[in-house]
């Protein structure tokens, strides 16, 4: 989750990783490089090449106004991976239709709501389907 959120990217150098997911990736927190995913340029390049070569989607989940999980990380991954970076950014802006707090951070724990049609529940269902598709086929 937040502390390990970006570990999935450098772990793509390991051939056994088949279902990389980033959930509200916070680390590294670098105010001078908010897009950093916490690995070397070489590892990022390798991870992106492997994802594209083997058609491995990378899922990402976060709240739109999460100050700990930078939007810049997701923008970088979308730029690097294109359609293989499947981001789910849940609206946490002021007045959002689901009353998600502006400070919401933890998509699958603290701010998760197990209610049909709630965006965090839909994100969870998307995550489970992804794991089933990637790991059980």
C-alpha positions in Angstrom: 0.0 0.0 0.0 1.3 3.5 0.6 4.7 2.5 2.1 5.3 -0.2 -0.5 3.2 1.2 -3.3 6.0 1.9 -5.7 7.9 -1.3 -5.0 6.0 -3.1 -7.7 7.8 -1.1 -10.4 11.4 -2.1 -9.6 10.2 -5.6 -8.7 9.2 -6.0 -12.4 12.8 -6.9 -13.0 12.0 -10.2 -11.2 10.4 -12.6 -13.7 8.0 -14.1 -11.2 6.1 -10.8 -10.7 3.0 -11.1 -12.8 0.5 -8.8 -11.3 2.0 -5.4 -10.2 -0.3 -3.1 -8.3 0.4 0.3 -6.7 -2.1 1.5 -4.1 -1.7 5.1 -3.0 2.1 5.0 -3.5 3.7 7.5 -1.2 7.3 6.6 -1.0 9.7 8.1 -1.8 8.4 11.4 -0.6 10.6 13.9 -2.4 9.3 17.5 -2.7 11.8 18.1 -5.5 10.8 15.1 -7.5 7.2 14.2 -6.8 7.2 11.8 -9.8 9.9 9.5 -8.4 8.8 5.9 -8.1 11.9 5.1 -6.0 14.1 3.2 -8.4 16.9 3.8 -10.8 16.3 5.0 -14.3 17.6 1.6 -15.5 15.2 -0.4 -13.4 12.3 1.9 -14.5 13.3 1.4 -18.1 13.6 -2.4 -17.7 10.2 -2.6 -15.9 8.5 -0.6 -18.7 10.1 -2.7 -21.4 9.1 -5.9 -19.7 5.6 -4.7 -19.1 5.2 -3.9 -22.8 7.0 -7.0 -24.1 5.0 -9.4 -21.9 1.8 -7.3 -22.0 1.7 -6.9 -18.2 -0.7 -4.3 -17.1 0.2 -2.3 -14.0 -2.7 -1.2 -11.8 -2.7 2.0 -9.7 -5.2 3.2 -7.2 -5.4 6.5 -5.3 -7.6 9.4 -4.3 -7.5 12.5 -6.4 -6.6 14.9 -3.6 -4.2 12.6 -1.7 -1.3 14.8 -0.7 0.8 11.8 0.3 0.5 10.0 -3.0 1.5 12.4 -5.7 -0.5 12.6 -8.9 2.9 13.1 -10.6 3.8 9.5 -10.0 0.7 8.4 -11.9 1.4 10.8 -14.7 5.0 9.5 -15.1 3.8 5.9 -15.2 1.0 6.8 -17.7 3.7 8.5 -19.9 6.1 5.5 -19.6 3.6 2.7 -19.9 0.7 4.2 -21.9 -2.4 2.0 -21.8 -0.6 -0.7 -19.7 -0.8 1.7 -16.7 -4.4 1.3 -15.6 -5.0 4.0 -13.1 -8.0 4.4 -10.9 -8.1 7.8 -9.3 -11.1 8.2 -7.0 -12.6 11.6 -6.7 -12.0 13.1 -3.3 -12.5 16.7 -4.2 -14.6 19.0 -2.2 -18.3 18.2 -2.7 -17.6 14.8 -4.4 -20.8 12.8 -4.9 -19.7 10.0 -2.5 -18.7 12.2 0.4 -15.2 10.9 0.4 -13.1 13.1 2.7 -10.7 15.6 1.1 -7.8 14.0 3.1 -8.7 10.4 2.0 -5.6 8.3 1.5 -6.1 4.5 2.1 -8.2 3.2 -0.8 -8.6 -0.4 0.5 -8.5 0.2 4.3 -9.2 3.4 6.2 -11.3 5.0 3.5 -12.7 1.8 2.0 -16.5 1.6 2.0 -18.0 -1.9 1.4 -21.1 -0.5 -0.2 -22.4 -1.5 -3.7 -21.5 1.1 -6.4 -19.1 3.0 -4.0 -15.9 3.8 -5.9 -13.7 2.1 -3.3 -15.8 -1.1 -3.6 -15.6 -0.9 -7.4 -11.8 -0.4 -7.1 -11.6 -3.5 -4.9 -13.6 -5.5 -7.3 -11.4 -4.4 -10.2 -8.3 -5.4 -8.1 -9.7 -8.9 -7.3 -10.6 -9.4 -11.0 -7.2 -8.4 -12.1 -5.5 -10.8 -9.6 -7.8 -13.6 -10.8 -7.2 -12.9 -14.5 -3.4 -12.6 -14.0 -2.7 -15.3 -11.5 -5.3 -18.0 -12.0 -5.3 -18.3 -15.8 
